[in-house]
Amino acid sequence: VSEFKQFGNVLTSIWNEKVVQQDVSSTVNDIASKKVSSSLRSVDAPLNKDLLLQGFRQYQDQYDTWFNQWYTGKATLEDIAQKCMADASDLGLCRTDMWTWEIKQKIPGLLGGVFAYFTIFKSGKMYKKITDAPGVTSSCINSNTQSEHTKGNTANIRNMLIKPHSIQILSILRMLGYDMPREKKDLINHLMQIRT
């Protein structure tokens, strides 16, 4: 089945239905951070869960904004790419020993644009084709409500979208120091383990 492009979106939808995602607050609460010494002993390391949650919400807002602008015809993939590149270039050259608060604050928005582009590029065409089909209502698109056209199909149409899971975004924010204190200007090394 995976050899046929037509079934790719169905497989994505089935995967997204099976993989029950925790809400992002629960995911953040389950994150553990350890510091490993040269003697391989580990101790708890500081982790600002509130900042990570704030960063995720900023990411989600930007992601949703770009996706909705594309879906309603107000933005193209090119528009998203140009804006992301302009925002990134505004940062100038970034050094790991000068990873400022201002740089950290731009990360969620950049991620929102990058992953909105990724989602649209990978699965946007099929999503539009399905949502534009006769009998598909906005309630069917945004929930498991069924129309006559989708009778018997309990899949949420949004599950057709290929997009990152919340823990992936939280991990990127953590690796890029989003949750570090304002005065901390060094980007530190991390090793992440995401249980799947």
N, C-alpha and C positions, 0 to 999 in steps of 0.2 A: 504494500500500500504506500509506503513512504517514497517509492520511486516515482509516483504520480503526483505532479504538482497540485492537481485538483483536490487531493485528499489532505494536503498539508494543513489547511485551515481547519479541517475537521479534527485532525489529530491534535492541533493546538487547543481547540475548544474542549476536546475530551480531557486533555492534560490539565487545563485550567479548571475544569469542573472537579476533577479528582483531587487536585492539590488544593486542599482547603487552606486558605491563607488566614493567619491570625490578623486581627486588626493591628495597625502599626504600633499602638500604645503597648499592647501585650508583647509584641516583638521586641520593642525597645526595652521593656522590663526584663526580658529573658536574656539580654546581651550581658556577657561577662567579659571583663577585661583583666588580663594578667600581665605582669612584667616578669620576664625571665632573666635571671642573673647569669653571669658567666659560669656559675657552678650549677646551672640548670635548675635552680630552685625558682618557683613561681610565687609571686605575691600579688594581691589585688592591685590593680593600677587605676588611677583616677579615670572616671568616665562621666561626662555630663550628659545624662539621658535627656534632660529637658532641652538642651541645645540640639541634640540629635533629632529629637521629635520636632522641634521648631524648623530645623533644616529640611526635614522630610516634608513638612507641610508646605514650606516655600517651594520645594521641588514640585510637589503635587499640584499646587496652584499654577505654576508656570507650565507644567506638562499639560494640564487640562485646558489652560488658555490657548496654547498653541494648537492642541488637537481640535478644540472647538472652532478656532478660527479657520483651520484647514477644512474641517468638515462643512462649515457654512460658506466656504468659498472666499473668505476674507484674507486667506494667506495660502501661499504655495510652499512646497518643499524648499524651493529656492529662497523664499522670504525667510523661512526658519533658519536655513543654513547661513544666510547673509547676516542675520541678526546675532546668531551664536558666534560667528567669526568676529563680528564687530565688538561684541561684548568681551570676548576673549582677548582681542588685540588691545582693548582699552586697559587691560591689566599690565601691558608691557611685559618686559622680561621678569619672570618670577624666579627667585632664588630660594632654595630650601632653607637657607639660614635667615631669610627675610620674608617669611610667610606671614604677612600681616593680617590683621583683623579685616581690613578692607578687601583683601584677596579672598579670605574665607567666606565673607558675606556674599560674594558673587557666585560661589560654587553651586548652591541649590538651583538658582535660575539657569545657569549654564547646563546643568544636568537635565533640567526640565526640557530645555530646547533640544538638546542632543537626543534624549530618549523619545521625545515626541516625534522628531524626525525619523528615528529608527523604527518606531511603531508604524508610522504612516508609510514609510518606504517598504517595510516587510509585509504589512497586512492591511494597509489603508484601502487599496483598490478593491479587495474582496469585501471589506467591511462596508464600503459605500455601495457596492453592487447588491449586497444583501439588504442593507437598510433602505435602499431605494426601490426594492421590490414591492409590487402591489400587495396591499394588506398589512404591511409591516408598519406598526404605529410607534410613536415615541415611547409609549409605555413598554412595548415589546423590546425596544432597543435598550432601555435603561433598567429593566427588571425581568423577572421570569414570567411576566404576564403574557398570555398567549392570544393571538388574534386567530381568526378563521384560517388564515394563510399558514400559520405556524402550529396549528392544532397537533397535539401529541409531542411537540418538541419543547422540552422544558429548558433547553439551553439558553442562557443569557447570550444575546448576540455579541455583547462586549467581550465575551470570552474568546471570540475569534481573533482578537487583537494580540499580537506578540509584543509583550512589554515586560520590563524587569519587575521582579518581585520586590516588595518593600525591603527585605533584608539585604538585597543587593545594593539598593540605593543607600541604605544606612551604612553598609560596609564601606562604600566609596566615600561617603561623608566623613566617616571615622578615619579612613586612610589619609584623607586630605586635611585632617586636623580641624574639621569644622567644630568639633566639641571641645577643643582645647581652650584654655583661658585666653582672654583678650591680649594679655601681655606676652604670652608665649609666642615667639617668632621663629622657632625652629620647627621644620616639618620632620617628625620623627619616624623611624622605621616601624613597620607593623607587619605582622603575619596574621592573616585572617583565616578562620575556619568557619564555614557555613554548613550547618547540618541540613541535609536534604533527605 
